[in-house]
């Protein structure tokens, strides 16, 4: 049965400030793998208005308390009460006092990878969201800001580098012990979740950056020995990020040194600790032989994201975890803008929307739906979601769309000016734009309060005699958990009215809604928007650039949709029009497959693909996106209910084969034309050619029989870069046969021991469909290339299977669900954060057809009924089943 005992939820409405301010924190870390002694000396003072004599209530997590003292005097046993998770001092002094607490922790035994842990001989910390409490007793909440001084001591031979936040102010030897120490001071007040320390024997790569005011900043990247040759791109991305933030937002770096440490065992992608960013090595290490174009783009984006947090997250943090989108959504928006400026803006926009639709839209449509700013949570680790990050970024983007670039910049400048050094709220942020623009943003706040993806339905009519075109627009927002009734949203719709020659028409007058340039702002459930002064019937191009995170359906003739796919001068909408045609054809094909009928692809669609394939005026990366079929998960999302993954796969394979057969000469010509001879370069232009070449290769292999397989094998054998090698191996595995087995064996022999390369090998096999998938997964679980203790290996195998192998995860016999359930239960006691994130793959189970629903529910109930689940896993299981 489902667990009914749940931890007390946290509610936004219950927020109260702490009675005491923690003004200064002095940490002394005497590092030892099994018995690290932590001495925390924190200066507390009663806040104005707080009741005198209020207890000081601090939190911990699996701590061993050694001693407690106030102002140097050890407390008697009746002056406090403690447990591994709490420390309460009953009657602290009313003035400023110094609380000294000694705790003991065991970094080597810390498999949760939160707090301080030891990995591959290196001590490392991860404190967001609530990891600092695994180091010492504290408030451990974002609104408790203090200046930190950190002293680290450790065995010198094993740990030549001792790193922490801020600037190094002192270091030296501890005579006669073989140990040494370092003292770091961070002058900028920060919450405990931004504390960081690293100690170990690492290699350092150094550079410098000169800020716009002329200050020289030391840049240092620390990696495992032997991997120094893989950090050049990360260093370059860091320097470009620093320059861009000065130019785009006027933000200059504020310490003497900026450090990045890459570690192999890390729960997250990276962490923006002030001045000492700790990274999953996946987002630092790259060279052509081991990293794909996607890896290079990911490094660029994540390096930028964590650096940009210096201002949007560190200098201004969030008041409480309900405001998480204030730092994460805003910073995602900033890193998206950076990538758009340094690469192709249309390609970046399409890529971001694909990610949003693949991850956030299903979240909004299922049991894990929550607002961008949730009002209740049980476990904060489970709210580091696509809704907070990607949808949060879209909300910021809508503000810019409505205000324009100049006024948006004024609002951002005001935000930095007003709230530097503070823990802010969403209201603080939005008020800055209201004040900068004079606009009432009250109704817009619904985007932060209401969960779900708005549906916008549009139809139109043209009055030829009057030269008027009218759009009938209606919005709706379905019920989500805890929110049965919703109000209308403020939705900016960027539009174009395309004439028969493919040019945008300019109306003389627009009525029926607020219009700012080429943006219609919806504020009501329905609008009739009329455009006057038109000389021909326009084809409406709506939601250009994906100006709002909504589902849009437009009633226009099919011929108009093909017209937009071919002629719309907005790149995003051109892509969206073709994707819509693909999706509709795939849904029709799925219905045919379920009825046992043949799947036929409309000749017009094949012709449209052929025209795009031949259009060499288009950026190759953009053409690759246009030609890529929607994924099986994309089709399932649009079907919405009674989903049959097997039928979707049949339809998708049939479409890919028929397009490939019909356009084979053109596909082969495009493949040859986009080969990139010469030395590998990760630049956007070269990466775009490889993307187009490998998209085309997928069609060729699935339609070209033995010749297609031979081409893929030749690409694999001759590849001088990981992008082409993995692409070839992927299509060979999909085709199955001796060539795939040979490629897999060769790949492992080449890269055994290189964890990041083996992640790709694991994922390719995990996402390969076939009746033997479960047995393959079980064999890989026992393979020496896999490690249950490394989050990257777990995500690469089990995460890839659950999210990227739709037919085998959703098997009729339930074996896929049980495979993941077994993994979640095994992992829960070791690393509950990773277990909970793998479990979230069940979020769309109610959309499946009945037989699969029964199997998925049984697996979820088995998990939910297991005694002593972690709060992380119990929360996801309970919400999925609610």
NORTA-V657693 format. One line per field, one symbol per residue. ss: DSSP state (H for helix, E for strand, - for the rest). phi: phi as a letter, one per 30 degrees, with the letter a starting at -180 (. if undefined). A space follows every 10 residues. Layout:
ss = ???
phi = ???
//
This chain:
ss = ---------E EHHH-----E EEEEEEEEEE -----EEEEE EEEEEE---- -----EEEE- ---EEEEEEE --EE--HHHE EEE--EEEE- ------EEEE EEEEE-HHH- ----EEEEE- -EEEEE---- -HHH---E-- -----EEEEE EEEEE----- EEEE--EEEE EEEE----EE EEEEEEEEEE -HHH--EEEE --EEEEEEEE -----EEEEE EEE----HHH -HHHHHHHHH HHHHHHHHH- ------EEEE EEE------E E----EEEEE HHH------- --HHHHHHHH HHHHHHHH-- -E---EEE-- HHHHHHHHHH HHHHHHHHHH HH--HHHHHH HHHHHHHHHH HHHHH----- -----EE--H HHH--HHHHH HHHHHHHHHH HHH-HHHHHH HHHHHHHHH- --EE-HHHHH HHHHHHH--- --HHHHHHH- ----EEEEEE EEE----EEE EEEEEE---E --E------- EEEEEEEE-- ---E----EE E--EEE--EE EE---EEEEE EE------EE EE-------- EEEEE--HHH HHHHHHH--- HHHHHHHHHH HHHHHHHHHH HHHH------ --HHHHHHHH HHHH-----H HHHHHHH--- -HHHHHHHH- --E-HHHHHH HHHHHHHHHH HH-HHHHHHH HHH------- ---HHHHHHH HHHHHHHHHH HHH-HHHHHH HHHHHHHH-- -HHHHHHHHH HHHHH--HHH HHHHHHHHHH H---HHHHHH HHHHHH---- --HHHHHHHH H--------- HHHHHHHHHH HHHH-HHHH- ----HHHHHH HHHHHHHH-- -HHHHHHHHH HHHHHHHE-H HHHHHHHHHH HHHH------ HHHHHHHHHH H-
phi = .decdbdddc bedcebdddc ccdbbccbcc daecadcccc bcdcbddejd ddiddccccb ahccdcabbb hicdddddda bbaecbbbcd bdddcdbccc bcbbbbedcd ddhbicbcbh icdbbbcdcb cdddcadadh bddccbdccb ccbaedddbd cbbadjcdca alcceicicb bbccbcdceb dddcdbbbbl cbccccabbc ddcjdccdcb ccbdejcddc cedddddddd ddddddddbi ccdbcdbbcb bcbdcadcda bdeeibdccd decbdabedb bdedddddde ddededddde cckcdcccda ddceddcddd ddeddddedd dcbcdddddd dddededdcd edddcbdcda decdcaacbd edcdcddddd dedddddded ddcidddddd ddedddddce icccbededd edddddcidd cedddeddcc djcdcccbbb bccddcicbc cccbcbbddb eibdbbcdcd bdcdbbccde cicdccddab bjadbbicbc cdbbdbbccc cciccaddcd ccieihdadb ccbbdbeedd dddddcbedc eddddddddd dedddddddd ddddcicdcc ceeddddddd ddddddddee ddddddddde dddddedddi ahdcddddde dddddddddd ddceeddddd eddcdcdjdd bddddddddd ddedddeedd ddcchddddd dddddddcdc bdedddeddd dddddijedd ddddddeddd cejceddded dddeddcddk dcdddddddd ecdddcbddc edddddcddd ddccbddddc dddidddddd dddedddedc bdddeddddd dddcddddde ddeddddddd dddddddidd eddedddddd cd
//
